[in-house]
């Protein structure tokens, strides 16, 4: 790694102007491209104190061996040049995205004498118009089949077209009125081009004029008693409307917009895009993003827009986004499009509802991506090898246990312990702990108590359902203080040989006992991905137990206030109705139908629970048989 001070430019040589800069490695390859309102201020920040930089930024400046820049007049010009350089150099420290699959497009070869329409995938080619992308190839093929009744344009390959022309005999589609047969001269190039332009206009969302024209022609044919032509136009109009109905109206004002949803964690993000044209969803796209630079949500969105909207024809008039991107990015898109572009963060109504749907899809896409990645045996094996190497473990950590603590405002302190074996979760070994709340709430004290109870000698354990062997790695959700508390507890039980590490969420850094400096795993490391997944699973488990404990406490408090309602009848009520909220909403007759609840007790229950809404969280089901799942101990 290079010492950044060895190539740091003198402060006086850096201009105090807007511009774009490039960091290059020892081979001269560009590793990062950035823009700045003030080059002097931005570049100086990279070299002021390398130790204080974010780990990803520090890795970049240590990988680079030189930096150069170009000044421009405005921030929009800087963004445009940055946009060009990212496309040209593909720097590895800039945001990268990858499609999670190859999406189908409706393609029209406008550059040919007789343009052809077909469904295809892959890189875009010059001279063709692309409509989409679409989620399913079969859906767009069915739409094309319907539209050929109205716009009988060519769909055959060049080879089929030439053979038909040589034989002076069209294909089957011409005989069923789904092709105008330009191959045998039934229509000339000019008239065929008119059909193609109408087809493209329909696919672009300009449907009202075409529908109105067909309806008018049908009525005129009926008035002159040309019923055969009227019937054909009626069928064409029906096919056109069926094609339109395949996409339900989601924005009643007929807006043309791209709706962008974003779901992210510290390492990756999923981006979902719905292409809405004429108020209907015309296409959809999902991107999986690798976050290889320190950037916030607005910056991430700006970077993605740079890479997504390469084709000016694909830039929409409106953007519905989760956060506002850089204003210079909107100005650049408007320049590329040659027309105004607006971006809004939806607050209410149809746009807000649609954006929430898109965001939900993005969250599912990120979750599925993680599941697929976690299910890859090769990736899991590589992850365990990475962890062993980075933590200098004597063997691969085939069994990893992770501990997390959760509480609500200092109350209801609980903990969780999750187990992963061979890189996969082992839910039957999960444990939850309800902790003592004596004294001040302290994560280190809570972790010390959980570790002590987990490794309590087996003969002292409250249950026999415990692990009979220790983990190869004990992971803690936290930094140096939490790791130190876990290590002390292990030492007290004579288990200091068990490796301990902590994963601090802020910078995803790994801490070890008695080590003043954290370990920074590469952002692309499978080992970091696995540690993060284990830590997140422990956090979810602790949160779930904390909520369950709180609901049980609230339910007990509410029902205890009813005179004459003992523990047995409380359990019967909860078993029958499921939650305090449902008990409160039940009528006297419904309460009486439960065994042991008479008319007078039913009225007392209804009266007591209706005084104040003391159970605002009682809308979630409460199990009357819920028990503390602390399994206590387990000899190592």
JOVEN-V803130 format. One record per pair of residues at least 4 apart in sequence whose ideal C-beta (glycine too) atoms are under 8 Angstrom apart, sorted by the first residue. I is the first residue (numbers start at 1). J is the second residue. Records with the same first field share a line. If there is no record, write none. Layout:
BEGIN
I->J  J
END
This chain:
BEGIN
1->62  63
2->6  7  26  62  63  64  65
3->62
4->8  46  47  50  61  62  64
5->47
6->65
7->64  65  66  67
8->47
9->13  14  43  67
10->14
11->40  44
14->39  40  43  44  69
15->19  39  40  69  71
16->38  39  40  41
17->38  39  71  72
18->35  36  37  38  39  71  72  73  74  75  77  78
19->35  36  39  69  70  71  72  78
20->33  34  35  36  69  70  72  78  81  82  85
21->33  34  35  36  39  42  43  67  68  69  70
22->30  32  33  67  68  69  85  89  91
23->30  31  32  33  60  61  63  64  66  67  91  93
24->28  29  30  31  64  65  66  67  68
25->29  31  63  64  65
26->65
29->89
30->85  89  91
31->60  63  64  91  92  93
32->60  64  91  92  93  94  293
33->82  85  86  89  91  94
34->42  82
35->75  78  79  81  82
36->41  42  43  78
37->41  42  75  78
38->42
39->43  69  71
40->44
41->45
42->46
43->47  67  69
44->48
46->53  57  61  67
47->61
48->52
49->53
50->58  61  62
51->58
53->57  58  61
54->58  294  507
55->59  507  508  509  520
56->60  93  292  293  294  523
57->61  293  294
58->62  520
59->63  93  520  522  523
60->64  93  293
63->93
70->81
72->77  78  81
73->77
74->78
75->79  328
76->80  328  331  332  335
77->81
78->82  328
79->83  306  326  328  329  331  332
80->84  332  335
81->85
82->86  306
83->87  306  332
84->88
85->89
86->90  91  94  306  307
87->307  310
92->96  292
93->292  293
94->292  293  303
95->289  290  291  292  293  295  300  303  304  307
96->289  290  292
97->271  287  288  289  290  304  307
98->287  288  290
99->103  285  286  287  288
100->286  287  288  365  369
101->286
102->121  122
103->121  132  133  134  135  285
104->119  120  121  132  133  134  136  137  140
105->119  120  121  130  131  132  133  134
106->117  118  119  130  131  132  134  140  143  144  203
107->117  118  119  120  128  129  130  131
108->115  116  117  128  129  131  196  199  200  203
109->115  116  127  128
110->115  127  128  129  196  200
111->115  126  127  128
112->116  127
113->189
114->154  161  182  183  189  192
115->153  154  192  193  196
116->153  154  155  156  157  161
117->144  153  154  155  196  199
118->144  155
119->137  140  141  144
121->137
124->128  130  311
129->200  313
130->311  313  314
131->200  203  204  282  283
132->140  275  282  283
133->275  283  284  285
134->139  140  282  283  284
135->139  283  284
136->140
137->141
138->142
139->143  246
140->144
141->145
142->146  246
143->147  243  246
144->148  155
145->178
146->150  239  240  242  243
147->151  199  202  239  240  243
148->152  153  155  173  178  179
149->177  178  235  236  239
150->202  210  214  236  237  239  240
151->195  196  198  199  202
152->173  177  178  179  180  195
153->179  180  192  195  196  199
154->161  179  180  182  183  192
155->173  179
156->160  161  164  171  173  179  183
157->161
158->162
159->163
160->164  171
161->165  183
162->166
163->167
164->168  169  170  171  183  184
165->183  184
168->184
169->184
170->174  175  179  181  183  184  186
171->179  183
172->176
173->178  179
174->178  179  180  181  184  186
177->232
180->186  187  191  192  195
181->185  186  187
182->186  187  188  189  192
187->191  192  195
188->192
189->193
190->194
191->195
192->196
193->197
194->198
195->199
196->200
197->201
198->202  210
199->203
200->204
201->206  209  210
202->206  207  210  240
203->282
204->277
205->256  277  278  280  282
206->210  278
207->211  240  244  278
208->212  278
209->213
210->214  240
211->215  237  240  241  244
212->216
213->217
214->218  233  236  237  240
215->219  237
216->220
217->221  233
218->222  230  233  234  237
219->223  230
220->224
221->226  227  229  230  233
222->226  227  230
226->230
227->231
228->232
229->233
230->234
231->235
232->236
233->237
234->238
235->239
236->240
237->241
238->242
239->243
240->244
241->245
242->246
244->280
247->280  281  282
248->280  281
249->279  280
250->276  279  280  281  350  354
251->255  257  276  279  350  351  354
252->279  350
253->279
254->278  279
255->276  279  318  351
256->276  277  278  316  317  318
257->276  316  317  318  319  320
258->273  274  275  276  316  318  319  320
259->273  274  276  320  351  354  355  358
260->271  272  273  301  319  320  321  322  358
261->271  272  273  322  355  357  358  359  360  361  362
262->269  270  271  272  297  300  301  322  359  362
263->269  270  272  359  362  363  365  366
264->268  269  270  289  291  297  300  366
265->269  366  532  536
266->291  505  508  532
267->290  291  508  523  528  529  532
268->288  289  290  291  366  369  370
269->288  289  291  300  366
270->286  287  288  289  362  363  365  366  369
271->286  287  288  289  304  362
272->284  285  286  358  359  361  362  365
273->284  285  286  287  308  358
274->281  283  284  354  358
275->281  282  283  284  285  316
276->280  281  282  354
277->282
286->361  362  365
287->304  308
288->365  366  369
289->300  304
290->523  524
291->295  300  523
292->523  524
295->299  300  303
296->300
297->301  322  323
298->302  323  324  325  326
299->303  326
300->304
301->305  321  322  323  325
302->306  325  326  329
303->307
304->308
305->309  325  329  333
306->329
308->314
309->314  315  333  336
310->314
311->315
312->336  337  338
315->333  336  337  341
316->341
317->339  340  341  342
318->341  342  343  344
319->330  341  342  343  344
320->343  344  345  346  351  354  355
321->325  343  344  345
322->345  355  359
323->345
324->343  345
325->329  330  343
326->330
327->331
328->332
329->333
330->334  341  342  343
331->335
332->336
333->337  341
334->339  340  341
337->341
344->351
346->351  352  354  355
347->352
348->352
349->353
350->354
351->355
352->356
353->357
354->358
355->359
356->360
357->361
358->362
359->363
360->364
361->365
362->366
363->367
364->368
365->369
366->370
367->371
368->372
369->373
370->374  533
371->375
372->376
373->379  529
374->379  380  423  424  530  533
376->380
377->381
378->382
379->383  526  529
380->384  422  423  424  526  530
381->385  423
382->386  526  527
383->387  423  525  526  527  529  530
384->388  396  397  398  422  423  527  530
385->389  396  527
386->390  521  525  526  527  528
387->391  393  396  397  473  527  530  531
388->393  395  396  397
389->527
390->510  519  521  525  527
391->473  499  501  510  512  519
393->397  472  473  499
395->472
396->472
397->471  472  473  499
398->421  422  472
399->419  420  421  469  471  472  473
400->419  420  421  471  472  473  474  475  534
401->417  418  419  420  454  471  473  474  475
402->417  418  419  420  474  475  476  477  534  535  537  538
403->415  416  417  447  450  451  454  474  475  476  477  486  538
404->415  416  477  535  538  539  541  542
405->413  414  415  435  443  446  447  450  477  542
406->413  414  415  416  539  542  543  545  546
407->411  412  413  414  441  546
408->412  546  550
410->441
411->437
412->546  549  550  553
413->434  435  436  437  441  446
414->432  433  434  435  542  545  546  549
415->432  433  435  446  447  449  450  542
416->430  431  432  433  538  539  541  542  545
417->430  431  432  433  450  454  538
418->425  430  534  537  538  541
419->425  426  429  430  467  471
420->424  425  426  530  534  537
421->426
423->530
425->537
426->430
429->467
430->541
431->454  629  630  631
432->541  542  545  628  629  630
433->449  450  453  545  630
434->545  549  628  630
435->446  449  450
436->449
437->441
439->445
441->446
442->446
443->447  478  481  482  485
444->448  481  482  484  485
445->449  485
446->450
447->451  476  478  482  485  486  489
448->452  485  486  488  489
449->453
450->454
451->455  474  485  486  489  490
452->456  489  492  493
453->630  632  633
454->633  634
455->470  489  490  493  495  633  634  635  636
456->460  461  493  632  633  634  635
457->461  633  635
458->466  468  633  634  635
459->635
460->633
461->466  631  632  633  634  635
462->630  631  632  633
463->631  632
465->631
466->631  632  633  634  635
467->634  636
468->634  635
469->636
470->495  498  636
471->498
472->499
473->498  499  500  501
474->486  490  498  499  500  501
475->500  501  502  503  531  534  535  538
476->482  483  486  500  501  502  503
477->482  502  503  505  535  538  539
478->482  483  502  503  504  511
479->483  502  504  509  511  518
480->484  502  511  518
481->485
482->486  502
483->487  500  501  502  511  512  513
484->488  513
485->489
486->490  500  502  513
487->491  496  500  513  514
488->492
489->493
490->495  496  498  500
491->495  496
493->636
495->636
498->636
500->512  513
501->510  511  512  531
502->510  511  512
503->508  509  510  511  531  532  535
504->508  509  510  511  518
505->535
507->518  520
508->521  528  532
509->518  519  520
510->518  519  520  521  531
511->515  518  519
512->519
515->519
521->525  527  528  531
522->528
523->528
525->529
526->530
527->531
528->532
529->533
530->534
531->535
532->536
533->537
534->538
535->539
536->540
537->541
538->542
539->543
540->544
541->545
542->546
543->547
544->548
545->549  629
546->550
547->551  620
548->552  626
549->553  628
550->554  617
551->555  617  618  620  622
552->556  622  626
553->557
554->558  580  615  617  618
555->559  574  579  580  615  618  622
556->560  570
557->561  614
558->580  609  614  615  618
559->565  570  573  574  580  583
560->565  570
561->608
562->601  604  605  608  609
563->604  608
564->601  604
565->569  570  573  601  604  605
566->570
567->571
568->572  596
569->573  596  597  601
570->574  624
571->575  624  625
572->576  594  595  596  597
573->577  583  591  594  597  605
574->578  579  580  583  622  623  624
575->624
576->594
577->582  583  586  594
578->582  621  622
579->583  618  619  620  621  622
580->584  609  615  618  622
581->585  615  618  619
582->586
583->591  605  609
584->606  609  610  615  618
586->590  591  606
587->591  606
588->592  599  602  603  606
589->593
590->594
591->597  601  602  605  606
592->597  598  599  602
593->597
597->601  602  605
598->602
599->603
600->604
601->605
602->606
603->607
604->608
605->609
606->610
607->611
609->615
618->622
622->626
END
